Amino acid sequence: MSEMNVQALLAQMRAMEAQAAAKPASAGVENTSQNAQVDFSSVLKNSIDAVNETSMEAGKLADAFEKGDSRVSLAQLMISMEKASVSMQAMTQVRNKLLTAYQDIMNMPV
């Protein structure tokens, strides 16, 4: 299960890298900033969805383990819980950095 997630993540990263390399340079600055905004928001949404999915999966495994499901091992449960914890902490740090950047921009003199 863990290898499949890693392989899927690597495939997604390679696809994003190829997509970024294939984009031609834009003629207008407005078009570039608009595309960057759309791409950033979709990447952010996908990241938040992935964190939510990881957390939900850990919750389901915990419920199954508590009910005595023999297909769920303690090691599998602990790895899933740690993945959810690490992904939530990473998302929190990204949020903190974004808020700091926003505050820095808002405090710039015009």
BAFI-3210 file (N, C-alpha, C; in Angstrom, 3 decimals, decimal comma, padded with zeros to 6 digits):
// residues 110
n [1|2|3|4|5|6|7|8|9|10|11|12|13|14|15|16|17|18|19|20|21|22|23|24|25|26|27|28|29|30|31|32|33|34|35|36|37|38|39|40|41|42|43|44|45|46|47|48|49|50|51|52|53|54|55|56|57|58|59|60|61|62|63|64|65|66|67|68|69|70|71|72|73|74|75|76|77|78|79|80|81|82|83|84|85|86|87|88|89|90|91|92|93|94|95|96|97|98|99|100|101|102|103|104|105|106|107|108|109|110]
n.u [000,832|001,906|003,986|002,547|001,354|003,615|004,668|002,572|002,637|005,203|004,808|002,878|004,359|006,316|004,707|003,761|006,176|006,892|004,764|005,209|007,634|006,885|005,328|005,089|006,871|005,031|003,516|002,398|002,413|000,210|-001,256|000,482|000,564|-002,091|-002,374|-000,562|-001,843|-004,148|-003,000|-001,622|-003,728|-005,098|-003,147|-002,835|-005,415|-005,511|-003,492|-004,528|-006,768|-005,461|-004,239|-006,508|-007,617|-005,656|-005,877|-008,509|-008,272|-006,547|-008,234|-010,240|-008,760|-008,071|-010,592|-011,268|-009,255|-009,854|-012,259|-011,427|-010,612|-008,937|-007,402|-006,084|-003,106|-001,206|001,138|000,627|-001,483|-000,203|001,716|000,038|-001,273|000,897|001,630|-000,620|-000,390|002,109|001,588|-000,435|000,938|002,818|001,110|000,106|002,419|002,906|000,637|001,171|003,470|002,405|000,582|002,359|003,779|001,690|001,053|003,464|003,445|001,148|002,011|003,847|005,066|003,345]
n.v [-001,189|001,260|001,555|001,881|004,378|006,002|005,584|006,617|009,270|010,016|009,707|011,675|013,955|013,878|014,228|016,816|018,189|017,753|019,065|021,699|022,195|022,067|024,298|027,175|030,338|033,144|035,874|038,150|039,894|039,937|037,657|035,639|035,970|035,454|032,785|031,611|032,075|030,504|027,966|027,769|027,835|025,484|023,569|023,989|023,312|020,609|019,620|020,070|018,419|015,963|015,773|015,665|013,272|011,440|011,696|010,829|008,172|007,176|007,384|005,552|003,180|003,090|002,763|000,259|-001,305|-001,035|-002,381|-004,915|-005,998|-008,333|-007,857|-005,487|-004,399|-003,529|-002,153|-001,175|000,554|002,413|003,539|004,732|006,593|008,228|009,231|010,796|012,639|013,894|014,976|016,792|018,532|019,555|020,873|022,815|024,310|025,323|026,902|028,784|030,035|031,152|032,979|034,680|035,705|037,043|038,988|040,414|041,489|043,086|044,989|046,448|049,582|051,744]
n.w [000,000|000,814|-001,037|-003,393|-002,982|-002,868|-005,408|-006,938|-006,116|-007,018|-009,773|-010,204|-009,545|-011,540|-013,795|-013,325|-013,457|-016,141|-017,347|-016,515|-017,766|-020,410|-020,934|-022,891|-023,007|-021,997|-023,781|-022,628|-019,474|-017,788|-018,514|-017,707|-014,887|-014,311|-015,132|-013,364|-010,946|-011,182|-011,465|-009,014|-007,162|-007,820|-007,277|-004,536|-003,625|-004,382|-002,752|-000,182|-000,341|-000,551|001,965|003,557|002,617|003,421|006,181|006,574|005,717|007,674|009,877|009,180|009,167|011,868|013,059|011,990|013,127|015,852|015,914|015,615|013,189|011,295|009,085|009,352|010,550|013,502|012,936|010,359|010,947|012,664|010,923|009,059|010,701|011,419|008,907|008,371|010,443|009,905|007,367|008,013|009,719|007,911|006,130|007,839|008,329|005,765|005,476|007,509|006,457|004,125|005,225|006,555|004,365|003,062|005,002|005,039|002,461|002,615|004,438|003,072|001,950|-000,299]
ca.u [000,000|002,783|004,709|001,628|001,204|004,871|004,760|001,580|003,143|006,305|004,236|002,237|005,414|006,928|003,752|003,770|007,451|006,796|003,805|005,862|008,681|006,267|004,635|005,901|006,908|003,870|003,842|001,942|002,629|-001,093|-001,598|001,342|000,125|-003,397|-002,127|000,102|-002,844|-004,997|-002,209|-001,348|-004,941|-005,408|-002,157|-003,173|-006,618|-005,143|-002,708|-005,453|-007,564|-004,609|-004,096|-007,800|-007,759|-004,745|-006,459|-009,701|-007,803|-006,044|-009,402|-010,896|-007,923|-008,194|-011,891|-011,202|-008,396|-010,600|-013,321|-010,807|-010,418|-007,644|-006,649|-005,368|-002,094|-000,849|002,166|-000,053|-002,234|000,722|002,285|-001,023|-001,480|002,054|001,505|-001,640|000,157|003,152|000,979|-001,148|001,952|003,373|000,098|000,066|003,596|002,679|-000,332|001,856|004,347|001,550|000,069|003,470|004,035|000,575|001,216|004,600|003,001|000,197|002,723|004,772|004,581|003,025]
ca.v [000,000|002,413|001,687|002,409|005,803|006,636|005,544|007,553|010,612|010,261|009,880|012,987|014,966|013,855|014,825|018,264|018,691|017,761|020,103|022,986|022,345|022,177|025,571|028,195|031,650|033,950|037,185|039,211|039,680|039,655|036,269|034,803|036,026|034,806|031,340|031,212|032,076|029,336|026,783|027,725|027,471|024,072|022,788|024,107|022,523|019,192|019,292|020,003|017,200|014,809|015,718|015,204|011,856|010,700|011,716|009,966|006,795|006,806|007,198|004,290|002,079|003,059|002,159|-001,170|-001,948|-001,069|-003,381|-006,237|-006,479|-009,010|-007,388|-004,267|-004,654|-002,373|-001,406|-000,464|001,632|003,436|004,227|005,577|007,715|009,123|009,926|011,828|013,665|014,635|015,774|017,905|019,483|020,222|021,802|023,927|025,146|026,039|027,954|029,828|030,769|031,953|034,104|035,598|036,388|037,967|040,117|041,207|042,252|044,110|046,015|047,187|050,911|051,877]
ca.w [000,000|000,911|-002,293|-004,393|-002,728|-003,232|-006,862|-007,467|-005,846|-007,947|-011,110|-010,226|-009,560|-012,875|-014,725|-013,088|-013,964|-017,598|-017,703|-016,309|-018,780|-021,735|-021,093|-023,559|-022,360|-022,384|-024,355|-021,734|-018,046|-017,170|-018,785|-016,877|-013,498|-014,216|-015,192|-012,125|-009,884|-011,366|-011,166|-007,580|-006,426|-008,038|-006,539|-003,127|-003,378|-004,463|-001,556|000,955|-000,525|-000,248|003,422|004,072|002,278|004,293|007,514|006,563|005,625|008,996|010,732|008,821|009,655|013,324|013,364|011,674|014,129|017,109|015,793|015,595|011,827|011,228|007,910|009,713|011,577|014,321|012,211|009,273|011,577|013,153|009,762|008,512|011,622|011,302|007,618|008,536|011,328|009,200|006,296|008,642|010,183|006,732|005,631|008,785|008,087|004,504|005,782|008,270|005,534|003,248|006,000|006,777|003,095|002,851|005,923|004,560|001,287|003,029|005,192|002,200|001,577|-001,732]
c.u [000,873|003,533|003,818|001,461|002,450|004,998|003,764|002,041|004,278|005,796|003,578|003,275|006,086|005,999|003,718|005,056|007,420|005,850|004,435|006,927|008,084|005,580|005,549|005,865|005,760|004,321|003,487|002,155|001,320|-001,459|-000,779|000,880|-001,221|-003,225|-001,483|-000,901|-003,727|-004,228|-001,941|-002,585|-005,295|-004,417|-002,465|-004,396|-006,314|-004,353|-003,604|-006,314|-006,750|-004,415|-005,383|-007,987|-006,873|-005,310|-007,683|-009,301|-007,282|-007,200|-010,125|-010,094|-008,010|-009,511|-011,865|-010,360|-009,120|-011,694|-012,766|-010,637|-009,018|-006,807|-005,821|-004,388|-001,802|000,187|001,544|-000,829|-001,302|001,357|001,264|-001,273|-000,329|002,029|000,505|-001,117|001,196|002,552|000,209|-000,166|002,558|002,385|-000,005|001,245|003,459|001,691|000,332|002,756|003,530|000,992|001,153|003,776|002,933|000,715|002,379|004,208|002,052|000,882|003,723|004,199|004,364|003,511]
c.v [001,249|002,641|002,258|003,913|006,552|006,681|006,512|008,989|010,959|010,481|011,246|014,098|015,031|014,488|016,343|018,886|018,780|018,857|021,481|023,232|022,574|023,509|026,571|029,505|032,491|035,306|038,302|038,872|039,324|038,189|035,337|034,805|035,349|033,284|030,840|031,141|030,840|028,074|026,665|027,286|026,004|023,171|022,820|023,267|021,033|018,757|019,154|018,756|015,954|014,657|015,197|013,713|010,990|010,603|010,796|008,489|006,314|006,573|005,893|003,095|001,958|002,412|000,654|-001,913|-002,075|-002,129|-004,797|-006,816|-007,077|-008,564|-006,147|-004,581|-003,362|-001,511|-000,582|000,732|002,762|004,213|005,180|006,799|008,715|009,889|011,067|012,972|014,525|015,507|016,964|018,959|020,243|021,239|023,022|024,865|025,932|027,176|029,104|030,670|031,649|033,168|035,139|036,392|037,410|039,196|041,007|042,062|043,371|045,251|046,807|048,564|051,001|053,200]
c.w [000,000|-000,390|-003,373|-004,215|-003,144|-004,747|-007,494|-007,268|-006,792|-009,364|-011,245|-010,290|-010,928|-013,906|-014,568|-013,613|-015,484|-018,069|-017,557|-017,369|-020,165|-021,978|-021,784|-022,779|-022,882|-022,882|-023,393|-020,280|-017,369|-017,334|-017,906|-015,427|-013,317|-014,250|-013,914|-010,978|-009,995|-011,009|-009,669|-006,808|-006,620|-007,302|-005,047|-002,773|-003,415|-003,236|-000,335|000,862|-000,182|001,256|004,047|003,805|003,171|005,708|007,601|006,504|006,974|009,964|010,456|009,315|011,176|013,739|013,119|012,708|015,463|017,094|015,696|014,207|011,705|010,035|008,212|010,840|012,344|013,597|011,082|009,825|012,019|012,003|009,165|009,390|011,544|009,990|007,735|009,391|010,619|008,100|006,871|009,142|009,017|006,184|006,544|008,576|006,792|004,723|006,528|007,370|004,596|003,981|006,268|005,508|002,811|003,744|005,514|003,365|001,695|003,793|004,340|001,896|000,068|-002,267]
res [m|s|e|m|n|v|q|a|l|l|a|q|m|r|a|m|e|a|q|a|a|a|k|p|a|s|a|g|v|e|n|t|s|q|n|a|q|v|d|f|s|s|v|l|k|n|s|i|d|a|v|n|e|t|s|m|e|a|g|k|l|a|d|a|f|e|k|g|d|s|r|v|s|l|a|q|l|m|i|s|m|e|k|a|s|v|s|m|q|a|m|t|q|v|r|n|k|l|l|t|a|y|q|d|i|m|n|m|p|v]
***
